[in-house]
Amino acid sequence: MARRPKAAEGRPKAPLSALRPLLPFALRYRGRIVAGLIALACASASTLVVPIAMRRVIDHGFTADGSGVIDAYFLALLGVVAAFALSSAARVYTVVTLGERVVADLRSAVFARLTILDPAFFDRAQSGEIVSRLTADATQIKSAFGVSVSILLRNLFLFVGAIAMMVITSPRLSVMVLVAIPVIVFPLILSGRGVRRRSRAAQDRLAEASAYAAEAVGAVRTMQAFGRSGTAAARFAAASEEAYGAARDSIRARALLTGVAIFLISASVVGVMWYGAQGVLTHTMTGGELSQFVLYAVFGAGALGQLSEVYGDLAMSAGAAERLTEILATEPAIRAPIPALPLPEPPRGAVTFEAVRFAYPTRPGHTALDGLSFAAAPGERIAIVGPSGAGKSTVFQLLLRFYDPQGGRILVDDADIAQVDPEALRARIA
């Protein structure tokens, strides 16, 4: 009953560039994007102010007359916290609602494309697999495009700002950090490729299980009539187990990516702190400067760690986006010719088949019609009789131009339907 889509077998992994087709959907809402970027900049800037205040407190506050300095700086920090809270709330609202809006538009566009594709496309595809793309894949994109993109942009802003402030605070220590970054990022990129590949495999296996379930439920009477309920349940259980195994592999790869990132980043921070402590002991930097630098290093390291996690989310979304954009990129095989021949007016209702030969694309070696010729005059009634599979339904599918014959031609009111706009043809028959 269920068949594995050929596209799922040996499919290459989806690169992050698979998310690029989503950009036109996002660029429709430029105002919301600008508002989100402003909120992101404010949230990151307010975070980066905190280490400066802490440096001032450590270097100048712990003295006999430093109580006023401490009060002033902590009062200022309270204002920074308020600004951070407001800008973070604005960031979450604008970015997450943008993700919801983009996915809603994407889902509508994919469904609109499905409504104009010819039946040959649906002969090759599984209805359950298509529904899985509209639901599970769209949900995956919504999760990443809303929440993950918000986290990505915030941590990107924070990482760049922290690196800049580290250079300003201590160029000597910053050199160590900048040398360590490529050592950290390179393994993350290699691990991310594995995450993308396994994520796409998990989505394909889930779609196959959903497709089989849809087909089994749609043919439940036939399934029960032939006593195949147990077999169908076992087959779906096996498909679900495959989906679980693929998802487990994806999660294992992502967990490994996260663990490697945390270790490398934390180890680099520890090394920088040790080196900075030596500088305080030799009086080449103050305790406040070291505290400020360490805070910026922690901010940068935390941002880089979260960027690695978000990279895994985006890798999963890339696979989902690729599956949806495959539908958007599919062109119908039956199109209106340019220029299209208008149907004669007024309608008469004459139909003529001239030596029509046709085989379905899914069964190219089996001819459904071979040299069929007949003419139906306006008002005339003709009965088409034959056993199942003789081609009765095929005649009407060709008349509606759901398919084009491999030989011969079909006329409606003396107009060759291959030269007519299919919408106009179907409107006349309807």
Rosetta blueprint (number, residue, H / E / L):
1 M L
2 A L
3 R L
4 R L
5 P L
6 K H
7 A H
8 A H
9 E L
10 G L
11 R L
12 P L
13 K L
14 A L
15 P L
16 L H
17 S H
18 A H
19 L H
20 R H
21 P H
22 L H
23 L H
24 P H
25 F H
26 A H
27 L H
28 R H
29 Y H
30 R H
31 G H
32 R H
33 I H
34 V H
35 A H
36 G H
37 L H
38 I H
39 A H
40 L H
41 A H
42 C H
43 A H
44 S H
45 A H
46 S H
47 T H
48 L H
49 V H
50 V H
51 P H
52 I H
53 A H
54 M H
55 R H
56 R H
57 V H
58 I H
59 D H
60 H H
61 G H
62 F L
63 T L
64 A L
65 D L
66 G L
67 S H
68 G H
69 V H
70 I H
71 D H
72 A H
73 Y H
74 F H
75 L H
76 A H
77 L H
78 L H
79 G H
80 V H
81 V H
82 A H
83 A H
84 F H
85 A H
86 L H
87 S H
88 S H
89 A H
90 A H
91 R H
92 V H
93 Y H
94 T H
95 V H
96 V H
97 T H
98 L H
99 G H
100 E H
101 R H
102 V H
103 V H
104 A H
105 D H
106 L H
107 R H
108 S H
109 A H
110 V H
111 F H
112 A H
113 R H
114 L H
115 T H
116 I H
117 L L
118 D L
119 P H
120 A H
121 F H
122 F H
123 D H
124 R H
125 A L
126 Q L
127 S H
128 G H
129 E H
130 I H
131 V H
132 S H
133 R H
134 L H
135 T H
136 A H
137 D H
138 A H
139 T H
140 Q H
141 I H
142 K H
143 S H
144 A H
145 F H
146 G H
147 V H
148 S H
149 V H
150 S H
151 I H
152 L H
153 L H
154 R H
155 N H
156 L H
157 F H
158 L H
159 F H
160 V H
161 G H
162 A H
163 I H
164 A H
165 M H
166 M H
167 V H
168 I H
169 T H
170 S L
171 P H
172 R H
173 L H
174 S H
175 V H
176 M H
177 V H
178 L H
179 V H
180 A H
181 I H
182 P H
183 V H
184 I H
185 V H
186 F H
187 P H
188 L H
189 I H
190 L H
191 S H
192 G H
193 R H
194 G H
195 V H
196 R H
197 R H
198 R H
199 S H
200 R H
201 A H
202 A H
203 Q H
204 D H
205 R H
206 L H
207 A H
208 E H
209 A H
210 S H
211 A H
212 Y H
213 A H
214 A H
215 E H
216 A H
217 V H
218 G H
219 A L
220 V H
221 R H
222 T H
223 M H
224 Q H
225 A H
226 F L
227 G L
228 R L
229 S H
230 G H
231 T H
232 A H
233 A H
234 A H
235 R H
236 F H
237 A H
238 A H
239 A H
240 S H
241 E H
242 E H
243 A H
244 Y H
245 G H
246 A H
247 A H
248 R H
249 D H
250 S H
251 I H
252 R H
253 A H
254 R H
255 A H
256 L H
257 L H
258 T H
259 G H
260 V H
261 A H
262 I H
263 F H
264 L H
265 I H
266 S H
267 A H
268 S H
269 V H
270 V H
271 G H
272 V H
273 M H
274 W H
275 Y H
276 G H
277 A H
278 Q H
279 G H
280 V H
281 L H
282 T L
283 H L
284 T L
285 M L
286 T L
287 G H
288 G H
289 E H
290 L H
291 S H
292 Q H
293 F H
294 V H
295 L H
296 Y H
297 A H
298 V H
299 F H
300 G H
301 A H
302 G H
303 A H
304 L H
305 G H
306 Q H
307 L H
308 S H
309 E H
310 V H
311 Y H
312 G H
313 D H
314 L H
315 A H
316 M H
317 S H
318 A H
319 G H
320 A H
321 A H
322 E H
323 R H
324 L H
325 T H
326 E H
327 I H
328 L H
329 A H
330 T L
331 E L
332 P L
333 A L
334 I L
335 R L
336 A L
337 P L
338 I L
339 P L
340 A L
341 L L
342 P L
343 L L
344 P L
345 E L
346 P L
347 P L
348 R L
349 G L
350 A L
351 V E
352 T E
353 F E
354 E E
355 A E
356 V E
357 R E
358 F E
359 A L
360 Y L
361 P L
362 T L
363 R L
364 P L
365 G L
366 H L
367 T L
368 A L
369 L E
370 D E
371 G E
372 L E
373 S E
374 F E
375 A E
376 A E
377 A L
378 P L
379 G L
380 E L
381 R L
382 I L
383 A L
384 I L
385 V L
386 G L
387 P L
388 S L
389 G L
390 A L
391 G L
392 K H
393 S H
394 T H
395 V H
396 F H
397 Q H
398 L H
399 L H
400 L L
401 R L
402 F L
403 Y L
404 D L
405 P L
406 Q L
407 G E
408 G E
409 R E
410 I E
411 L E
412 V E
413 D L
414 D L
415 A E
416 D E
417 I H
418 A H
419 Q H
420 V L
421 D L
422 P H
423 E H
424 A H
425 L H
426 R H
427 A H
428 R H
429 I H
430 A L
